[in-house]
Amino acid sequence: MKKLKIGFIGCGGIAHGKHFPALSKLTNKVELVAFCDSIEERAAEAAKQYGVADAKVYTDYKELIKDERIDVIHVLTPNVSHSEITVAALEAEKHVMCEKPMAINSAEAQLMLDAAKRTGKKLTIGYQNRFRSDSLETKEACKNSELGDIYMAKAHAIRRRGVPTWGVFPDKSKQGGGPLIDIGTHALDLTL
């Protein structure tokens, strides 16, 4: 089986905390081949720590998406740029895994869906809780009508680590939406 070659746009906290460590354990399935960040040193450090020997470093995502080696791009940037970067990556014939939330509004989300449909490339959003065993079992129970007619649902979330104060979380112009778009989006996704 061919190894998937992955490129990353955004090498900040979520990349180092989740994506890089998890994917670096799958060396039999993936290669981390390209790293992009507006801060070049951050991309270079990520490439050195997690990338293949000839991993490329970029500061402009438009250059990374031209890299013909890449099969999949992980969009790990502030929320405000998810749509623009994802659409460009899909149009460059790359599959995309975009961090949650999908976009900052439904119009931008629709642009992403339209681009995926138009290009035939896969688009997924980072809702990893969907793949927990309890979530999968609950979905199966709903699918099999084991819970009867569901006419109401309640979404609930608690963040035990406090309010995120690092990176761009407190910058409304880049993240927007406050706790609903940060942690609440996971609760809504599971409820839906």
C-alpha positions in Angstrom: 0.0 0.0 0.0 1.3 3.4 -1.0 2.1 5.7 1.9 0.0 8.9 2.0 2.2 12.0 1.8 0.9 14.8 4.1 1.5 18.5 4.1 0.6 20.8 7.0 -0.5 24.4 6.8 -0.1 25.8 10.3 2.5 24.5 12.7 1.3 25.9 16.0 -0.3 24.4 19.1 -2.9 22.1 17.7 -0.3 20.7 15.2 2.2 20.0 17.9 -0.3 18.9 20.5 -2.4 16.5 18.3 -1.6 16.1 14.6 2.2 15.7 14.5 2.5 13.2 17.4 -0.4 11.1 16.2 0.6 10.9 12.6 4.3 10.3 13.4 3.2 7.0 15.0 1.9 5.8 11.6 5.2 5.6 9.7 4.0 2.5 7.9 1.0 4.5 6.4 2.1 8.1 6.1 5.0 10.4 5.4 5.1 14.0 6.7 6.6 15.8 3.7 5.8 19.5 3.9 5.3 22.1 6.6 4.0 25.6 6.2 3.7 28.4 8.8 3.8 32.2 8.6 6.7 31.9 11.1 9.4 30.1 9.2 11.3 28.9 12.3 8.1 27.1 13.5 7.7 25.3 10.2 11.4 24.4 10.1 11.4 23.0 13.6 8.3 20.9 12.8 9.9 19.6 9.7 13.1 18.7 11.6 11.2 17.0 14.5 8.5 15.2 12.5 9.2 15.3 8.8 10.9 12.9 6.4 14.6 13.6 5.6 13.8 15.8 2.6 10.7 17.5 4.1 10.0 20.9 2.6 9.4 24.1 4.6 7.1 26.9 3.4 5.9 30.3 4.7 3.2 30.7 1.9 0.5 28.0 1.8 0.0 28.8 -1.9 3.5 27.4 -2.6 2.9 24.3 -0.4 -0.2 23.3 -2.3 1.8 23.2 -5.5 4.0 20.4 -4.1 3.1 17.5 -6.3 4.2 14.9 -3.8 1.4 15.8 -1.3 -1.7 13.7 -1.2 -3.4 15.2 1.8 -3.2 18.6 3.4 -4.0 19.3 7.1 -5.3 22.9 7.5 -4.4 23.8 11.1 -4.7 27.6 10.9 -6.9 30.2 12.7 -10.6 29.6 11.9 -10.9 32.7 9.7 -8.6 31.1 7.1 -10.0 27.6 7.0 -12.3 28.1 4.0 -9.9 30.0 1.8 -7.0 27.5 2.3 -9.2 24.5 2.1 -10.8 25.6 -1.2 -7.4 26.3 -2.7 -6.0 22.9 -1.5 -9.0 21.0 -3.0 -8.7 22.9 -6.2 -5.0 21.9 -6.3 -6.2 18.3 -6.3 -5.3 17.5 -2.7 -7.5 15.8 -0.1 -8.0 18.0 3.0 -8.4 17.4 6.7 -9.4 20.8 8.1 -9.3 21.5 11.9 -12.7 22.3 13.5 -14.7 24.4 13.2 -15.2 24.0 9.5 -15.5 27.7 8.8 -16.5 31.0 10.4 -20.0 30.9 8.8 -22.2 28.7 6.7 -21.4 30.6 3.4 -17.7 29.8 3.8 -18.5 26.2 4.8 -20.6 25.8 1.6 -17.7 27.0 -0.5 -15.6 24.2 1.0 -18.3 21.6 0.3 -18.8 22.9 -3.3 -15.0 22.7 -3.9 -14.9 19.1 -2.6 -17.8 18.1 -4.8 -16.4 19.9 -7.8 -12.9 18.4 -7.5 -13.9 14.9 -6.3 -11.4 15.2 -3.4 -12.1 14.2 0.1 -12.8 16.8 2.8 -13.0 16.0 6.4 -13.2 18.2 9.5 -11.4 17.5 12.7 -14.3 16.0 14.7 -12.3 13.2 16.2 -15.0 12.5 18.9 -17.1 10.9 16.2 -14.7 8.0 16.2 -14.8 7.2 19.9 -16.4 3.8 20.6 -19.3 5.3 22.7 -20.1 7.7 19.8 -20.0 5.0 17.2 -22.2 2.7 19.4 -24.7 5.5 20.0 -24.8 6.3 16.2 -25.5 2.7 15.5 -28.3 2.5 18.1 -29.9 5.5 16.5 -29.5 4.1 13.0 -31.2 0.8 14.1 -34.0 2.7 15.8 -33.1 1.2 19.2 -33.8 4.5 20.9 -37.3 5.1 19.5 -38.2 8.4 17.9 -35.7 11.0 18.9 -37.4 14.3 19.1 -35.1 16.3 21.4 -31.4 16.4 22.1 -29.2 18.3 24.5 -25.6 19.4 23.8 -23.3 19.9 26.8 -19.6 20.4 27.1 -17.1 21.2 29.8 -13.5 22.3 29.3 -11.5 21.1 32.3 -8.4 22.9 31.3 -9.9 26.4 31.5 -10.3 29.1 29.0 -7.7 28.9 26.2 -5.5 31.9 26.4 -2.7 30.9 24.1 -2.2 31.4 20.4 -5.1 33.2 18.6 -7.9 31.8 20.8 -8.6 35.2 22.4 -8.5 37.1 19.1 -12.1 37.3 17.9 -11.0 38.5 14.4 -9.1 35.3 13.8 -11.1 32.7 15.8 -14.5 34.3 16.5 -17.4 32.5 18.2 -15.9 32.1 21.7 -16.6 28.8 23.6 -19.3 27.7 21.2 -16.9 27.6 18.3 -14.1 26.2 20.3 -15.4 23.3 22.5 -19.1 23.6 21.9 -18.7 22.7 18.2 -17.7 19.2 19.3 -20.8 18.9 21.5 -23.1 20.1 18.7 -21.4 17.7 16.2 -22.0 14.7 18.4 -25.6 15.7 19.2 -26.4 16.1 15.5 
